[in-house]
Amino acid sequence: MSTPSTAVVSAPDAAPRAFSLSDLALVLVVIIWGTNYTVVKEALSSIPPLAFMALRFGLAAVAMAVVLHVREGWKPLPRATLLKLVGLGFVGNTVYQVCFVVGLAHTTAANSGMLASGTPVVTALLGAALGVDRLRRPLAMGLALAVPGMLLIVSARGPELDASTRMGDFLILGASLCWALYTVGIRSLGNELSALRITALTMITGAPGVVLLGLPSIMELKLESIGPGAWLGVVYSALGPLVLAYVVWSRSVQAVGSSRTAIYNSGTPVVAAFTAWLVRGENPTWLQAVGSALVITGVLVSRRR
């Protein structure tokens, strides 16, 4: 998800970068996030959205605090850095989580995927505008292939943009903007902090707002009506998409930039469609196959030097 310039530069006769461990790690993130759509939708059938949001995020924040304490310990930070982390925690965690979970509860998975498809583009343009990344020609070409591919995948699942989903649709758009801001904000921190510390501190500072918003809903839960599958969904959604994936994402942003990292997000609908086929019996269509090919091609093109 470089140097501080907004210029678009070309790279004639460029060769693809070797597929690295960072690329494999980002593929893992895409798999985790893609499967998370189905996991969350299943869990929300028995746990109210705000309660689910608070439970998963509270668990993730505690886990991140423990991991940070064991791996790196607690160290004082400059006031300016701490304030920036608090701001990123609020935007990328508090506001994002509310928009994502409540939005997903009030719209369809297909709508969510379609409306989130522009996130890599927003991230790339925002990074270029703020001077934290360059919008190179291979990346622009990759986005031009991957984003239409995402739209083909989710359009085949039947988006329905009407009054019944309007609130959820707007919230998903808000979540996409928050994620773009969070990703570019991580890049602006440079390498002064480890990816683990950034992820942990932004999650810990973002947790109080998320938990407080969901606390009334938690108090009204009827535990006997919640099955083990829903609780497993809470645990998976906390430790996979929030803890593991966030750390890998932050590390990649620091290593290769926000724009190049963000384009991997375009693979999330591919995994989401495949998961829906396996779990929910939604048969893939030829549009989804074409879209998947465009996404994969776009990611490969973006990795050219």
Number of C-alpha atoms within 10 A of each C-alpha: 29 15 10 14 15 18 14 13 13 13 11 10 8 12 11 13 12 9 10 8 9 16 15 11 16 21 16 15 23 24 20 21 23 24 22 22 24 19 21 23 19 15 22 22 12 18 24 18 25 23 24 27 28 26 21 21 29 20 18 27 25 16 18 24 19 13 16 18 14 10 10 11 11 11 7 6 10 7 9 9 13 15 12 16 27 18 18 27 24 24 22 25 27 25 19 24 23 23 23 24 25 21 25 26 19 19 23 20 23 23 22 26 27 25 22 25 25 23 23 26 21 18 28 29 20 22 28 23 16 15 18 25 28 25 24 22 19 25 27 22 15 23 29 16 22 33 26 19 29 29 24 23 29 25 18 17 22 13 18 15 14 10 9 11 18 15 16 24 27 16 24 28 21 19 27 25 21 24 26 26 19 26 27 28 22 27 24 20 15 14 13 9 14 15 20 21 23 22 29 27 20 25 29 23 20 27 23 17 16 25 21 14 16 20 17 12 16 21 9 10 14 10 10 6 9 14 12 10 13 20 17 13 20 24 16 19 27 23 19 16 20 23 24 18 22 20 20 18 24 24 25 22 24 23 18 15 26 32 33 28 25 25 27 24 27 31 27 25 33 27 20 25 29 19 20 21 13 12 12 12 10 13 12 16 14 11 17 24 16 14 26 25 16 25 32 18 17 27 24 18 23 25 19 19 16
